[in-house]
Amino acid sequence: ICSGLREVRMQTPTAVEKGSSAVLNCWYELEGANLYTVKWYKGEGEFYRYTPNESPPAKTFSIGNLKVN
C-alpha cells in the first residue's frame, strides 16, 4: 500500500523462485513536495527504508531469509 501521493506505480514480480533474486520498482510524482521517506514491507515487516535527509539515507531490516542489495 502506498499513501500520501496520487501518482504511484509499482512493479513487482508475481512470483520468485526460492533462492532467486527479484527487482522491485516504485515510481511516484512528488507534485512539488519534498520526499520524506519510501518504505517497503513484506507482510507486516519493513525490510527497506529510504529517507533522503538521514545518514545513511538507505536502511535495510532483516526479515527471515530475505536479502536486500
Contacts in CASP RR format, 6 or more apart in sequence:
PFRMAT RR
TARGET T0000
AUTHOR 0000-0000-0000
METHOD contacts of the structure
MODEL  1
ICSGLREVRMQTPTAVEKGSSAVLNCWYELEGANLYTVKWYKGEGEFYRY
TPNESPPAKTFSIGNLKVN
2 8 0 8 1.000
2 10 0 8 1.000
2 26 0 8 1.000
2 28 0 8 1.000
5 28 0 8 1.000
5 29 0 8 1.000
5 30 0 8 1.000
5 31 0 8 1.000
6 29 0 8 1.000
6 31 0 8 1.000
7 28 0 8 1.000
7 29 0 8 1.000
7 31 0 8 1.000
8 26 0 8 1.000
8 27 0 8 1.000
8 28 0 8 1.000
8 29 0 8 1.000
9 26 0 8 1.000
9 27 0 8 1.000
9 28 0 8 1.000
10 24 0 8 1.000
10 25 0 8 1.000
10 26 0 8 1.000
10 27 0 8 1.000
11 23 0 8 1.000
11 24 0 8 1.000
11 25 0 8 1.000
11 26 0 8 1.000
11 27 0 8 1.000
12 22 0 8 1.000
12 24 0 8 1.000
12 25 0 8 1.000
13 22 0 8 1.000
13 23 0 8 1.000
16 22 0 8 1.000
21 69 0 8 1.000
24 40 0 8 1.000
26 38 0 8 1.000
26 40 0 8 1.000
28 38 0 8 1.000
35 52 0 8 1.000
36 51 0 8 1.000
36 53 0 8 1.000
37 49 0 8 1.000
37 50 0 8 1.000
37 51 0 8 1.000
38 49 0 8 1.000
38 50 0 8 1.000
38 51 0 8 1.000
39 46 0 8 1.000
39 48 0 8 1.000
39 49 0 8 1.000
39 50 0 8 1.000
40 46 0 8 1.000
40 47 0 8 1.000
40 48 0 8 1.000
40 49 0 8 1.000
41 47 0 8 1.000
42 63 0 8 1.000
42 66 0 8 1.000
45 61 0 8 1.000
45 63 0 8 1.000
46 61 0 8 1.000
47 60 0 8 1.000
47 61 0 8 1.000
47 62 0 8 1.000
47 63 0 8 1.000
47 66 0 8 1.000
47 68 0 8 1.000
48 58 0 8 1.000
48 59 0 8 1.000
48 60 0 8 1.000
48 61 0 8 1.000
48 68 0 8 1.000
49 58 0 8 1.000
49 59 0 8 1.000
49 60 0 8 1.000
49 61 0 8 1.000
50 57 0 8 1.000
50 58 0 8 1.000
50 59 0 8 1.000
51 57 0 8 1.000
51 59 0 8 1.000
60 68 0 8 1.000
END
